[in-house]
Amino acid sequence: MLYKFKSKVTGDLIMLEPNGRQMLNLIGKGDPASSIKGILLPHDMPGAIAALRRAMDDDEMALQQRIAQAQAAGETLSRSDMVSLRQRAVPLIDMMQRCHGAGEAIVWGV
């Protein structure tokens, strides 16, 4: 399944279900009703952006720890282990910033 985030300001943003659900959980829209379809209003976007940025910082510290542990053990991380939250969240943050500036909502659905 896919999540499709839409707005009148940007093109659609499509994410795989686990990644879309993760983004919704991080911005406080992870309840069952919002996980199927929902709306993010412009006045909620600054808080959502801040939450994603905090989560990205935490994720980057955890990734650095995983890399250090793998190196200490003489192992390498797989490519999927190297995909950061930042790589997945930045397009959504950009969408939110543009929509907030234009005063437009973002809607999504599965």
N, CA, C and O atoms as a Tinker XYZ file with bonds, in Angstrom:
   440  protein
     1  N      0.820000   -1.171000    0.000000    73     2
     2  CA     0.000000    0.000000    0.000000    64     1     3
     3  C      0.878000    1.253000    0.000000    63     2     4     5
     4  O      2.035000    1.233000    0.418000    81     3
     5  N      0.286000    2.330000   -0.480000    73     3     6
     6  CA     0.991000    3.603000   -0.565000    64     5     7
     7  C      0.212000    4.702000    0.139000    63     6     8     9
     8  O     -1.014000    4.655000    0.229000    81     7
     9  N      0.946000    5.693000    0.636000    73     7    10
    10  CA     0.335000    6.922000    1.114000    64     9    11
    11  C      0.563000    7.977000    0.041000    63    10    12    13
    12  O      1.658000    8.088000   -0.511000    81    11
    13  N     -0.475000    8.747000   -0.248000    73    11    14
    14  CA    -0.359000    9.850000   -1.197000    64    13    15
    15  C     -0.724000   11.138000   -0.473000    63    14    16    17
    16  O     -1.866000   11.328000   -0.053000    81    15
    17  N      0.268000   12.023000   -0.332000    73    15    18
    18  CA     0.066000   13.333000    0.265000    64    17    19
    19  C     -0.177000   14.315000   -0.884000    63    18    20    21
    20  O      0.593000   14.361000   -1.844000    81    19
    21  N     -1.259000   15.102000   -0.775000    73    19    22
    22  CA    -1.645000   16.015000   -1.850000    64    21    23
    23  C     -1.845000   17.423000   -1.298000    63    22    24    25
    24  O     -2.214000   17.618000   -0.140000    81    23
    25  N     -1.587000   18.390000   -2.169000    73    23    26
    26  CA    -1.887000   19.782000   -1.844000    64    25    27
    27  C     -2.149000   20.532000   -3.143000    63    26    28    29
    28  O     -1.865000   20.037000   -4.234000    81    27
    29  N     -2.698000   21.735000   -3.004000    73    27    30
    30  CA    -2.940000   22.588000   -4.166000    64    29    31
    31  C     -1.679000   23.337000   -4.573000    63    30    32    33
    32  O     -1.637000   23.960000   -5.634000    81    31
    33  N     -0.647000   23.276000   -3.728000    73    31    34
    34  CA     0.560000   24.063000   -3.939000    64    33    35
    35  C      1.690000   23.247000   -4.569000    63    34    36    37
    36  O      2.500000   23.783000   -5.325000    81    35
    37  N      1.742000   21.972000   -4.259000    73    35    38
    38  CA     2.860000   21.131000   -4.704000    64    37    39
    39  C      2.337000   19.933000   -5.487000    63    38    40    41
    40  O      1.132000   19.694000   -5.565000    81    39
    41  N      3.260000   19.202000   -6.053000    73    39    42
    42  CA     2.912000   17.924000   -6.647000    64    41    43
    43  C      2.631000   16.920000   -5.543000    63    42    44    45
    44  O      2.916000   17.174000   -4.373000    81    43
    45  N      2.069000   15.777000   -5.920000    73    43    46
    46  CA     1.793000   14.721000   -4.944000    64    45    47
    47  C      3.095000   14.136000   -4.416000    63    46    48    49
    48  O      4.096000   14.065000   -5.129000    81    47
    49  N      3.064000   13.722000   -3.168000    73    47    50
    50  CA     4.189000   13.045000   -2.534000    64    49    51
    51  C      3.708000   11.648000   -2.172000    63    50    52    53
    52  O      2.751000   11.493000   -1.413000    81    51
    53  N      4.365000   10.641000   -2.711000    73    51    54
    54  CA     3.942000    9.258000   -2.498000    64    53    55
    55  C      4.995000    8.541000   -1.665000    63    54    56    57
    56  O      6.192000    8.627000   -1.942000    81    55
    57  N      4.523000    7.823000   -0.628000    73    55    58
    58  CA     5.414000    7.056000    0.250000    64    57    59
    59  C      4.859000    5.659000    0.420000    63    58    60    61
    60  O      3.647000    5.446000    0.368000    81    59
    61  N      5.751000    4.714000    0.623000    73    59    62
    62  CA     5.316000    3.371000    0.996000    64    61    63
    63  C      4.603000    3.451000    2.334000    63    62    64    65
    64  O      4.887000    4.335000    3.143000    81    63
    65  N      3.688000    2.540000    2.567000    73    63    66
    66  CA     2.866000    2.585000    3.777000    64    65    67
    67  C      3.670000    2.690000    5.067000    63    66    68    69
    68  O      3.354000    3.544000    5.896000    81    67
    69  N      4.703000    1.858000    5.281000    73    67    70
    70  CA     5.422000    1.979000    6.565000    64    69    71
    71  C      6.052000    3.354000    6.759000    63    70    72    73
    72  O      6.064000    3.881000    7.872000    81    71
    73  N      6.577000    3.936000    5.682000    73    71    74
    74  CA     7.216000    5.251000    5.792000    64    73    75
    75  C      6.179000    6.344000    5.986000    63    74    76    77
    76  O      6.388000    7.254000    6.788000    81    75
    77  N      5.071000    6.271000    5.272000    73    75    78
    78  CA     4.004000    7.248000    5.446000    64    77    79
    79  C      3.422000    7.189000    6.845000    63    78    80    81
    80  O      3.164000    8.224000    7.459000    81    79
    81  N      3.215000    5.981000    7.349000    73    79    82
    82  CA     2.681000    5.817000    8.701000    64    81    83
    83  C      3.657000    6.376000    9.733000    63    82    84    85
    84  O      3.241000    6.995000   10.712000    81    83
    85  N      4.965000    6.156000    9.512000    73    83    86
    86  CA     5.972000    6.692000   10.418000    64    85    87
    87  C      5.904000    8.223000   10.454000    63    86    88    89
    88  O      5.965000    8.824000   11.526000    81    87
    89  N      5.780000    8.846000    9.284000    73    87    90
    90  CA     5.689000   10.312000    9.233000    64    89    91
    91  C      4.452000   10.794000    9.994000    63    90    92    93
    92  O      4.525000   11.754000   10.762000    81    91
    93  N      3.327000   10.128000    9.778000    73    91    94
    94  CA     2.090000   10.526000   10.468000    64    93    95
    95  C      2.227000   10.373000   11.981000    63    94    96    97
    96  O      1.774000   11.235000   12.734000    81    95
    97  N      2.843000    9.291000   12.425000    73    95    98
    98  CA     3.057000    9.105000   13.861000    64    97    99
    99  C      3.923000   10.229000   14.427000    63    98   100   101
   100  O      3.646000   10.750000   15.508000    81    99
   101  N      4.964000   10.596000   13.695000    73    99   102
   102  CA     5.883000   11.624000   14.179000    64   101   103
   103  C      5.235000   12.998000   14.274000    63   102   104   105
   104  O      5.611000   13.801000   15.129000    81   103
   105  N      4.266000   13.278000   13.406000    73   103   106
   106  CA     3.621000   14.597000   13.445000    64   105   107
   107  C      2.334000   14.583000   14.269000    63   106   108   109
   108  O      1.587000   15.561000   14.287000    81   107
   109  N      2.082000   13.459000   14.952000    73   107   110
   110  CA     0.921000   13.385000   15.835000    64   109   111
   111  C     -0.386000   13.061000   15.142000    63   110   112   113
   112  O     -1.461000   13.343000   15.672000    81   111
   113  N     -0.302000   12.472000   13.961000    73   111   114
   114  CA    -1.503000   12.100000   13.211000    64   113   115
   115  C     -1.566000   10.583000   13.035000    63   114   116   117
   116  O     -2.045000   10.094000   12.012000    81   115
   117  N     -1.090000    9.851000   14.017000    73   115   118
   118  CA    -1.011000    8.401000   13.909000    64   117   119
   119  C     -2.223000    7.650000   14.415000    63   118   120   121
   120  O     -2.205000    6.420000   14.457000    81   119
   121  N     -3.290000    8.362000   14.806000    73   119   122
   122  CA    -4.477000    7.662000   15.283000    64   121   123
   123  C     -5.101000    6.867000   14.128000    63   122   124   125
   124  O     -4.869000    7.201000   12.966000    81   123
   125  N     -5.882000    5.830000   14.421000    73   123   126
   126  CA    -6.424000    4.965000   13.365000    64   125   127
   127  C     -7.204000    5.700000   12.276000    63   126   128   129
   128  O     -7.081000    5.354000   11.101000    81   127
   129  N     -7.989000    6.688000   12.631000    73   127   130
   130  CA    -8.764000    7.410000   11.619000    64   129   131
   131  C     -7.841000    8.198000   10.685000    63   130   132   133
   132  O     -8.064000    8.233000    9.474000    81   131
   133  N     -6.817000    8.823000   11.240000    73   131   134
   134  CA    -5.896000    9.613000   10.426000    64   133   135
   135  C     -4.936000    8.757000    9.620000    63   134   136   137
   136  O     -4.346000    9.229000    8.648000    81   135
   137  N     -4.776000    7.493000   10.020000    73   135   138
   138  CA    -3.844000    6.652000    9.275000    64   137   139
   139  C     -4.420000    6.233000    7.926000    63   138   140   141
   140  O     -3.671000    5.808000    7.046000    81   139
   141  N     -5.727000    6.343000    7.747000    73   139   142
   142  CA    -6.354000    5.989000    6.471000    64   141   143
   143  C     -6.432000    7.210000    5.570000    63   142   144   145
   144  O     -6.036000    7.158000    4.406000    81   143
   145  N     -6.936000    8.295000    6.104000    73   143   146
   146  CA    -6.972000    9.558000    5.377000    64   145   147
   147  C     -7.042000   10.687000    6.392000    63   146   148   149
   148  O     -7.527000   10.515000    7.510000    81   147
   149  N     -6.550000   11.837000    5.979000    73   147   150
   150  CA    -6.557000   12.945000    6.921000    64   149   151
   151  C     -6.171000   14.249000    6.274000    63   150   152   153
   152  O     -5.990000   14.350000    5.060000    81   151
   153  N     -6.050000   15.249000    7.133000    73   151   154
   154  CA    -5.723000   16.600000    6.678000    64   153   155
   155  C     -4.782000   17.251000    7.690000    63   154   156   157
   156  O     -4.922000   17.067000    8.899000    81   155
   157  N     -3.839000   18.002000    7.177000    73   155   158
   158  CA    -2.941000   18.800000    8.003000    64   157   159
   159  C     -3.171000   20.250000    7.615000    63   158   160   161
   160  O     -2.887000   20.664000    6.491000    81   159
   161  N     -3.689000   21.007000    8.560000    73   159   162
   162  CA    -4.019000   22.403000    8.307000    64   161   163
   163  C     -2.785000   23.287000    8.438000    63   162   164   165
   164  O     -1.857000   22.942000    9.169000    81   163
   165  N     -2.759000   24.420000    7.741000    73   163   166
   166  CA    -1.578000   25.286000    7.768000    64   165   167
   167  C     -1.120000   25.678000    9.176000    63   166   168   169
   168  O      0.082000   25.747000    9.430000    81   167
   169  N     -2.057000   25.935000   10.096000    73   167   170
   170  CA    -1.626000   26.361000   11.436000    64   169   171
   171  C     -0.971000   25.224000   12.232000    63   170   172   173
   172  O     -0.315000   25.482000   13.242000    81   171
   173  N     -1.139000   23.974000   11.792000    73   171   174
   174  CA    -0.496000   22.827000   12.456000    64   173   175
   175  C      0.873000   22.496000   11.870000    63   174   176   177
   176  O      1.618000   21.704000   12.449000    81   175
   177  N      1.208000   23.087000   10.742000    73   175   178
   178  CA     2.434000   22.706000   10.028000    64   177   179
   179  C      3.726000   23.088000   10.741000    63   178   180   181
   180  O      4.659000   22.285000   10.726000    81   179
   181  N      3.843000   24.263000   11.368000    73   179   182
   182  CA     5.099000   24.560000   12.068000    64   181   183
   183  C      5.428000   23.529000   13.160000    63   182   184   185
   184  O      6.585000   23.138000   13.311000    81   183
   185  N      4.433000   23.097000   13.906000    73   183   186
   186  CA     4.662000   22.079000   14.933000    64   185   187
   187  C      5.045000   20.742000   14.330000    63   186   188   189
   188  O      5.894000   20.033000   14.870000    81   187
   189  N      4.420000   20.392000   13.210000    73   187   190
   190  CA     4.734000   19.137000   12.531000    64   189   191
   191  C      6.154000   19.162000   11.980000    63   190   192   193
   192  O      6.874000   18.167000   12.064000    81   191
   193  N      6.553000   20.289000   11.422000    73   191   194
   194  CA     7.920000   20.439000   10.900000    64   193   195
   195  C      8.932000   20.309000   12.035000    63   194   196   197
   196  O      9.945000   19.623000   11.895000    81   195
   197  N      8.656000   20.969000   13.156000    73   195   198
   198  CA     9.562000   20.890000   14.312000    64   197   199
   199  C      9.669000   19.455000   14.825000    63   198   200   201
   200  O     10.760000   19.005000   15.176000    81   199
   201  N      8.555000   18.739000   14.870000    73   199   202
   202  CA     8.576000   17.342000   15.329000    64   201   203
   203  C      9.414000   16.473000   14.398000    63   202   204   205
   204  O     10.180000   15.629000   14.863000    81   203
   205  N      9.278000   16.671000   13.099000    73   203   206
   206  CA    10.076000   15.891000   12.141000    64   205   207
   207  C     11.557000   16.231000   12.267000    63   206   208   209
   208  O     12.405000   15.344000   12.167000    81   207
   209  N     11.869000   17.474000   12.478000    73   207   210
   210  CA    13.283000   17.867000   12.618000    64   209   211
   211  C     13.908000   17.271000   13.882000    63   210   212   213
   212  O     15.057000   16.831000   13.862000    81   211
   213  N     13.150000   17.259000   14.975000    73   211   214
   214  CA    13.659000   16.624000   16.213000    64   213   215
   215  C     13.886000   15.132000   15.978000    63   214   216   217
   216  O     14.903000   14.581000   16.399000    81   215
   217  N     12.946000   14.488000   15.312000    73   215   218
   218  CA    13.070000   13.062000   15.035000    64   217   219
   219  C     14.253000   12.782000   14.106000    63   218   220   221
   220  O     14.930000   11.764000   14.255000    81   219
   221  N     14.505000   13.676000   13.150000    73   219   222
   222  CA    15.649000   13.505000   12.249000    64   221   223
   223  C     16.962000   13.593000   13.027000    63   222   224   225
   224  O     17.880000   12.807000   12.793000    81   223
   225  N     17.048000   14.543000   13.948000    73   223   226
   226  CA    18.253000   14.675000   14.765000    64   225   227
   227  C     18.490000   13.413000   15.591000    63   226   228   229
   228  O     19.613000   12.913000   15.660000    81   227
   229  N     17.427000   12.899000   16.218000    73   227   230
   230  CA    17.542000   11.670000   17.011000    64   229   231
   231  C     17.958000   10.496000   16.134000    63   230   232   233
   232  O     18.797000    9.685000   16.526000    81   231
   233  N     17.368000   10.411000   14.948000    73   231   234
   234  CA    17.677000    9.315000   14.026000    64   233   235
   235  C     19.135000    9.374000   13.578000    63   234   236   237
   236  O     19.795000    8.340000   13.475000    81   235
   237  N     19.634000   10.570000   13.315000    73   235   238
   238  CA    21.022000   10.704000   12.878000    64   237   239
   239  C     22.001000   10.295000   13.973000    63   238   240   241
   240  O     23.030000    9.682000   13.688000    81   239
   241  N     21.689000   10.629000   15.223000    73   239   242
   242  CA    22.556000   10.193000   16.318000    64   241   243
   243  C     22.528000    8.672000   16.438000    63   242   244   245
   244  O     23.570000    8.049000   16.645000    81   243
   245  N     21.347000    8.069000   16.310000    73   243   246
   246  CA    21.230000    6.607000   16.397000    64   245   247
   247  C     21.968000    5.936000   15.240000    63   246   248   249
   248  O     22.603000    4.899000   15.433000    81   247
   249  N     21.890000    6.510000   14.051000    73   247   250
   250  CA    22.594000    5.954000   12.897000    64   249   251
   251  C     24.097000    6.005000   13.107000    63   250   252   253
   252  O     24.798000    5.044000   12.790000    81   251
   253  N     24.600000    7.110000   13.635000    73   251   254
   254  CA    26.031000    7.214000   13.902000    64   253   255
   255  C     26.475000    6.165000   14.924000    63   254   256   257
   256  O     27.564000    5.603000   14.808000    81   255
   257  N     25.634000    5.905000   15.917000    73   255   258
   258  CA    25.950000    4.869000   16.905000    64   257   259
   259  C     25.965000    3.490000   16.258000    63   258   260   261
   260  O     26.843000    2.677000   16.550000    81   259
   261  N     24.982000    3.216000   15.367000    73   259   262
   262  CA    24.947000    1.917000   14.680000    64   261   263
   263  C     26.178000    1.734000   13.796000    63   262   264   265
   264  O     26.736000    0.639000   13.726000    81   263
   265  N     26.601000    2.797000   13.125000    73   263   266
   266  CA    27.787000    2.726000   12.272000    64   265   267
   267  C     29.019000    2.447000   13.122000    63   266   268   269
   268  O     29.836000    1.598000   12.767000    81   267
   269  N     29.162000    3.152000   14.239000    73   267   270
   270  CA    30.319000    2.949000   15.125000    64   269   271
   271  C     30.332000    1.533000   15.684000    63   270   272   273
   272  O     31.388000    0.905000   15.754000    81   271
   273  N     29.175000    1.026000   16.079000    73   271   274
   274  CA    29.103000   -0.337000   16.616000    64   273   275
   275  C     29.447000   -1.362000   15.538000    63   274   276   277
   276  O     30.149000   -2.337000   15.808000    81   275
   277  N     28.960000   -1.146000   14.334000    73   275   278
   278  CA    29.257000   -2.073000   13.243000    64   277   279
   279  C     30.743000   -2.061000   12.919000    63   278   280   281
   280  O     31.336000   -3.116000   12.693000    81   279
   281  N     31.349000   -0.880000   12.893000    73   279   282
   282  CA    32.776000   -0.782000   12.613000    64   281   283
   283  C     33.592000   -1.452000   13.705000    63   282   284   285
   284  O     34.579000   -2.132000   13.422000    81   283
   285  N     33.184000   -1.264000   14.947000    73   283   286
   286  CA    33.897000   -1.896000   16.064000    64   285   287
   287  C     33.809000   -3.409000   15.988000    63   286   288   289
   288  O     34.734000   -4.111000   16.398000    81   287
   289  N     32.696000   -3.915000   15.463000    73   287   290
   290  CA    32.514000   -5.364000   15.343000    64   289   291
   291  C     33.048000   -5.888000   14.013000    63   290   292   293
   292  O     32.961000   -7.087000   13.747000    81   291
   293  N     33.595000   -5.017000   13.179000    73   291   294
   294  CA    34.129000   -5.438000   11.889000    64   293   295
   295  C     33.040000   -5.782000   10.879000    63   294   296   297
   296  O     33.271000   -6.555000    9.950000    81   295
   297  N     31.864000   -5.212000   11.060000    73   295   298
   298  CA    30.734000   -5.477000   10.168000    64   297   299
   299  C     30.419000   -4.221000    9.358000    63   298   300   301
   300  O     30.901000   -3.127000    9.651000    81   299
   301  N     29.604000   -4.415000    8.342000    73   299   302
   302  CA    29.113000   -3.273000    7.577000    64   301   303
   303  C     27.592000   -3.297000    7.613000    63   302   304   305
   304  O     26.972000   -4.357000    7.692000    81   303
   305  N     27.014000   -2.122000    7.555000    73   303   306
   306  CA    25.560000   -2.026000    7.545000    64   305   307
   307  C     25.048000   -2.207000    6.124000    63   306   308   309
   308  O     25.717000   -1.838000    5.159000    81   307
   309  N     23.859000   -2.776000    6.005000    73   307   310
   310  CA    23.254000   -2.933000    4.683000    64   309   311
   311  C     22.772000   -1.575000    4.186000    63   310   312   313
   312  O     22.649000   -0.626000    4.961000    81   311
   313  N     22.503000   -1.494000    2.903000    73   311   314
   314  CA    22.052000   -0.221000    2.331000    64   313   315
   315  C     20.735000    0.226000    2.965000    63   314   316   317
   316  O     20.526000    1.420000    3.180000    81   315
   317  N     19.849000   -0.720000    3.265000    73   315   318
   318  CA    18.568000   -0.337000    3.865000    64   317   319
   319  C     18.760000    0.219000    5.274000    63   318   320   321
   320  O     17.962000    1.038000    5.731000    81   319
   321  N     19.801000   -0.215000    5.956000    73   319   322
   322  CA    20.103000    0.327000    7.281000    64   321   323
   323  C     20.641000    1.751000    7.195000    63   322   324   325
   324  O     20.630000    2.485000    8.183000    81   323
   325  N     21.107000    2.135000    6.022000    73   323   326
   326  CA    21.728000    3.435000    5.849000    64   325   327
   327  C     20.745000    4.522000    5.393000    63   326   328   329
   328  O     21.115000    5.695000    5.340000    81   327
   329  N     19.512000    4.156000    5.066000    73   327   330
   330  CA    18.520000    5.160000    4.666000    64   329   331
   331  C     18.044000    5.869000    5.926000    63   330   332   333
   332  O     17.502000    5.258000    6.846000    81   331
   333  N     18.264000    7.167000    5.933000    73   331   334
   334  CA    17.948000    7.920000    7.141000    64   333   335
   335  C     16.532000    8.477000    7.095000    63   334   336   337
   336  O     15.912000    8.582000    6.038000    81   335
   337  N     16.054000    8.822000    8.257000    73   335   338
   338  CA    14.759000    9.480000    8.358000    64   337   339
   339  C     14.792000   10.804000    7.592000    63   338   340   341
   340  O     13.791000   11.199000    6.994000    81   339
   341  N     15.919000   11.478000    7.606000    73   339   342
   342  CA    16.066000   12.746000    6.891000    64   341   343
   343  C     15.739000   12.565000    5.408000    63   342   344   345
   344  O     15.042000   13.395000    4.823000    81   343
   345  N     16.230000   11.498000    4.804000    73   343   346
   346  CA    15.983000   11.267000    3.387000    64   345   347
   347  C     14.490000   11.075000    3.102000    63   346   348   349
   348  O     14.008000   11.426000    2.025000    81   347
   349  N     13.783000   10.530000    4.049000    73   347   350
   350  CA    12.353000   10.297000    3.854000    64   349   351
   351  C     11.513000   11.519000    4.246000    63   350   352   353
   352  O     10.454000   11.752000    3.664000    81   351
   353  N     11.974000   12.292000    5.221000    73   351   354
   354  CA    11.166000   13.388000    5.761000    64   353   355
   355  C     11.342000   14.719000    5.043000    63   354   356   357
   356  O     10.419000   15.533000    5.025000    81   355
   357  N     12.491000   14.953000    4.461000    73   355   358
   358  CA    12.752000   16.264000    3.843000    64   357   359
   359  C     11.725000   16.611000    2.763000    63   358   360   361
   360  O     11.278000   17.758000    2.725000    81   359
   361  N     11.327000   15.691000    1.886000    73   359   362
   362  CA    10.299000   16.063000    0.904000    64   361   363
   363  C      8.973000   16.476000    1.558000    63   362   364   365
   364  O      8.301000   17.387000    1.074000    81   363
   365  N      8.602000   15.816000    2.643000    73   363   366
   366  CA     7.369000   16.177000    3.343000    64   365   367
   367  C      7.529000   17.538000    4.044000    63   366   368   369
   368  O      6.596000   18.342000    4.057000    81   367
   369  N      8.680000   17.787000    4.609000    73   367   370
   370  CA     8.936000   19.088000    5.238000    64   369   371
   371  C      8.862000   20.197000    4.192000    63   370   372   373
   372  O      8.269000   21.248000    4.434000    81   371
   373  N      9.463000   19.959000    3.039000    73   371   374
   374  CA     9.395000   20.952000    1.960000    64   373   375
   375  C      7.946000   21.215000    1.564000    63   374   376   377
   376  O      7.545000   22.363000    1.373000    81   375
   377  N      7.169000   20.150000    1.444000    73   375   378
   378  CA     5.753000   20.291000    1.100000    64   377   379
   379  C      5.034000   21.120000    2.165000    63   378   380   381
   380  O      4.251000   22.011000    1.837000    81   379
   381  N      5.298000   20.831000    3.427000    73   379   382
   382  CA     4.652000   21.571000    4.515000    64   381   383
   383  C      5.051000   23.042000    4.504000    63   382   384   385
   384  O      4.204000   23.913000    4.702000    81   383
   385  N      6.322000   23.325000    4.277000    73   383   386
   386  CA     6.770000   24.715000    4.266000    64   385   387
   387  C      6.092000   25.496000    3.144000    63   386   388   389
   388  O      5.650000   26.627000    3.346000    81   387
   389  N      6.014000   24.896000    1.980000    73   387   390
   390  CA     5.392000   25.568000    0.847000    64   389   391
   391  C      3.891000   25.757000    1.074000    63   390   392   393
   392  O      3.341000   26.814000    0.763000    81   391
   393  N      3.238000   24.742000    1.612000    73   391   394
   394  CA     1.797000   24.839000    1.872000    64   393   395
   395  C      1.506000   25.847000    2.978000    63   394   396   397
   396  O      0.543000   26.610000    2.890000    81   395
   397  N      2.336000   25.849000    4.015000    73   395   398
   398  CA     2.150000   26.807000    5.104000    64   397   399
   399  C      2.260000   28.227000    4.578000    63   398   400   401
   400  O      1.451000   29.088000    4.922000    81   399
   401  N      3.263000   28.469000    3.743000    73   399   402
   402  CA     3.452000   29.804000    3.178000    64   401   403
   403  C      2.282000   30.246000    2.310000    63   402   404   405
   404  O      1.969000   31.435000    2.234000    81   403
   405  N      1.638000   29.285000    1.656000    73   403   406
   406  CA     0.510000   29.598000    0.781000    64   405   407
   407  C     -0.833000   29.496000    1.508000    63   406   408   409
   408  O     -1.877000   29.817000    0.941000    81   407
   409  N     -0.799000   29.049000    2.757000    73   407   410
   410  CA    -2.043000   28.907000    3.525000    64   409   411
   411  C     -2.945000   27.786000    3.032000    63   410   412   413
   412  O     -4.169000   27.875000    3.131000    81   411
   413  N     -2.337000   26.727000    2.499000    73   411   414
   414  CA    -3.092000   25.590000    1.961000    64   413   415
   415  C     -2.861000   24.341000    2.803000    63   414   416   417
   416  O     -1.777000   24.150000    3.354000    81   415
   417  N     -3.870000   23.504000    2.901000    73   415   418
   418  CA    -3.784000   22.258000    3.657000    64   417   419
   419  C     -3.124000   21.156000    2.844000    63   418   420   421
   420  O     -3.012000   21.241000    1.621000    81   419
   421  N     -2.695000   20.132000    3.543000    73   419   422
   422  CA    -2.207000   18.886000    2.926000    64   421   423
   423  C     -3.193000   17.808000    3.321000    63   422   424   425
   424  O     -3.573000   17.703000    4.487000    81   423
   425  N     -3.608000   17.007000    2.356000    73   423   426
   426  CA    -4.469000   15.873000    2.631000    64   425   427
   427  C     -3.732000   14.603000    2.226000    63   426   428   429
   428  O     -2.813000   14.632000    1.408000    81   427
   429  N     -4.156000   13.489000    2.816000    73   427   430
   430  CA    -3.537000   12.215000    2.453000    64   429   431
   431  C     -4.560000   11.105000    2.521000    63   430   432   433
   432  O     -5.633000   11.217000    3.114000    81   431
   433  N     -4.162000   10.033000    1.880000    73   431   434
   434  CA    -4.975000    8.819000    1.896000    64   433   435
   435  C     -4.126000    7.632000    1.522000    63   434   436   437
   436  O     -3.025000    7.764000    0.986000    81   435
   437  N     -4.670000    6.462000    1.820000    73   435   438
   438  CA    -3.957000    5.219000    1.502000    64   437   439
   439  C     -4.456000    4.737000    0.166000    63   438   440
   440  O     -4.006000    3.702000   -0.324000    81   439
